Amino acid sequence: MATIQTEPDSPDNLLYIQIDGYRGYKQDILTLKLSKLENKFLICTECHGIAKEAVFCEGKTICTLCTAGKPHEPNDDVRESVNGLNVICPLNYRSCECTGELRHVDQHILAM
């Protein structure tokens, strides 16, 4: 189930879409399985989803929303890698068969 919300504590009051309670994206939307190395750097160590708006926090890759107020710094390399992942629409349970780069998912969901 998708929940669309804004997060007041997020940078620029960004819109976030949570799917099935994940703050990141569920790994089952990937069209290809991540390698062990990709898994280590692209998966949030808190929610275990694909890191959304990835940051470094205490030496780990996590989603911006998973920082819970802890000091963190942007992780632009991971963000770009995550945004370029090929995925199927997270709302495929609603018969959506769209595929594309992860960077376009939020806009796609909002357009549905």
Contacts in CASP RR format, 6 or more apart in sequence:
PFRMAT RR
TARGET T0000
AUTHOR 0000-0000-0000
METHOD contacts of the structure
MODEL  1
MATIQTEPDSPDNLLYIQIDGYRGYKQDILTLKLSKLENKFLICTECHGI
AKEAVFCEGKTICTLCTAGKPHEPNDDVRESVNGLNVICPLNYRSCECTG
ELRHVDQHILAM
1 19 0 8 1.000
1 20 0 8 1.000
2 17 0 8 1.000
2 18 0 8 1.000
2 19 0 8 1.000
2 90 0 8 1.000
2 91 0 8 1.000
2 109 0 8 1.000
3 17 0 8 1.000
3 18 0 8 1.000
3 19 0 8 1.000
3 21 0 8 1.000
4 15 0 8 1.000
4 16 0 8 1.000
4 17 0 8 1.000
4 109 0 8 1.000
4 110 0 8 1.000
5 15 0 8 1.000
5 16 0 8 1.000
5 17 0 8 1.000
5 18 0 8 1.000
6 13 0 8 1.000
6 14 0 8 1.000
6 15 0 8 1.000
6 16 0 8 1.000
7 13 0 8 1.000
7 14 0 8 1.000
7 16 0 8 1.000
7 65 0 8 1.000
9 69 0 8 1.000
10 16 0 8 1.000
10 53 0 8 1.000
10 64 0 8 1.000
10 65 0 8 1.000
11 53 0 8 1.000
11 64 0 8 1.000
14 53 0 8 1.000
15 106 0 8 1.000
15 110 0 8 1.000
16 23 0 8 1.000
16 52 0 8 1.000
16 65 0 8 1.000
17 105 0 8 1.000
17 106 0 8 1.000
17 109 0 8 1.000
17 110 0 8 1.000
18 24 0 8 1.000
19 25 0 8 1.000
19 26 0 8 1.000
19 90 0 8 1.000
20 26 0 8 1.000
21 47 0 8 1.000
22 47 0 8 1.000
22 48 0 8 1.000
22 49 0 8 1.000
23 44 0 8 1.000
23 46 0 8 1.000
23 47 0 8 1.000
23 49 0 8 1.000
23 52 0 8 1.000
23 63 0 8 1.000
23 65 0 8 1.000
23 66 0 8 1.000
24 44 0 8 1.000
24 47 0 8 1.000
24 49 0 8 1.000
24 50 0 8 1.000
24 51 0 8 1.000
24 52 0 8 1.000
24 63 0 8 1.000
24 65 0 8 1.000
24 66 0 8 1.000
25 49 0 8 1.000
25 50 0 8 1.000
25 52 0 8 1.000
25 87 0 8 1.000
25 90 0 8 1.000
25 102 0 8 1.000
25 105 0 8 1.000
26 49 0 8 1.000
26 50 0 8 1.000
26 90 0 8 1.000
27 34 0 8 1.000
27 43 0 8 1.000
27 48 0 8 1.000
27 49 0 8 1.000
27 50 0 8 1.000
29 50 0 8 1.000
29 87 0 8 1.000
29 88 0 8 1.000
29 89 0 8 1.000
29 90 0 8 1.000
29 92 0 8 1.000
29 105 0 8 1.000
30 50 0 8 1.000
30 85 0 8 1.000
30 86 0 8 1.000
30 87 0 8 1.000
31 86 0 8 1.000
31 87 0 8 1.000
31 88 0 8 1.000
31 99 0 8 1.000
32 86 0 8 1.000
34 42 0 8 1.000
34 43 0 8 1.000
38 81 0 8 1.000
41 61 0 8 1.000
41 78 0 8 1.000
41 81 0 8 1.000
42 50 0 8 1.000
42 51 0 8 1.000
42 54 0 8 1.000
42 61 0 8 1.000
42 78 0 8 1.000
42 81 0 8 1.000
42 82 0 8 1.000
42 85 0 8 1.000
43 49 0 8 1.000
43 50 0 8 1.000
43 51 0 8 1.000
43 61 0 8 1.000
44 50 0 8 1.000
44 51 0 8 1.000
44 52 0 8 1.000
44 54 0 8 1.000
44 61 0 8 1.000
44 62 0 8 1.000
44 63 0 8 1.000
44 66 0 8 1.000
45 60 0 8 1.000
45 61 0 8 1.000
45 62 0 8 1.000
46 62 0 8 1.000
46 63 0 8 1.000
46 66 0 8 1.000
47 62 0 8 1.000
47 63 0 8 1.000
47 66 0 8 1.000
49 63 0 8 1.000
50 82 0 8 1.000
50 85 0 8 1.000
50 102 0 8 1.000
51 61 0 8 1.000
51 62 0 8 1.000
51 63 0 8 1.000
51 75 0 8 1.000
51 78 0 8 1.000
51 79 0 8 1.000
51 82 0 8 1.000
52 63 0 8 1.000
52 64 0 8 1.000
52 65 0 8 1.000
52 82 0 8 1.000
53 63 0 8 1.000
53 64 0 8 1.000
53 65 0 8 1.000
53 79 0 8 1.000
54 61 0 8 1.000
54 62 0 8 1.000
54 63 0 8 1.000
54 64 0 8 1.000
54 74 0 8 1.000
54 75 0 8 1.000
54 78 0 8 1.000
54 79 0 8 1.000
54 82 0 8 1.000
55 61 0 8 1.000
55 62 0 8 1.000
55 63 0 8 1.000
55 64 0 8 1.000
55 67 0 8 1.000
55 72 0 8 1.000
55 73 0 8 1.000
55 74 0 8 1.000
55 75 0 8 1.000
56 62 0 8 1.000
56 72 0 8 1.000
56 73 0 8 1.000
56 74 0 8 1.000
56 75 0 8 1.000
57 66 0 8 1.000
57 67 0 8 1.000
57 70 0 8 1.000
57 71 0 8 1.000
57 72 0 8 1.000
58 70 0 8 1.000
61 75 0 8 1.000
61 78 0 8 1.000
62 72 0 8 1.000
64 72 0 8 1.000
82 102 0 8 1.000
83 101 0 8 1.000
83 102 0 8 1.000
83 103 0 8 1.000
84 101 0 8 1.000
84 102 0 8 1.000
84 103 0 8 1.000
85 101 0 8 1.000
85 102 0 8 1.000
86 99 0 8 1.000
86 100 0 8 1.000
86 101 0 8 1.000
86 102 0 8 1.000
87 99 0 8 1.000
87 100 0 8 1.000
87 101 0 8 1.000
87 102 0 8 1.000
87 105 0 8 1.000
88 97 0 8 1.000
88 98 0 8 1.000
88 99 0 8 1.000
88 100 0 8 1.000
89 96 0 8 1.000
89 97 0 8 1.000
89 98 0 8 1.000
89 99 0 8 1.000
89 105 0 8 1.000
89 108 0 8 1.000
89 109 0 8 1.000
90 105 0 8 1.000
90 109 0 8 1.000
91 109 0 8 1.000
91 112 0 8 1.000
94 112 0 8 1.000
96 112 0 8 1.000
98 108 0 8 1.000
END
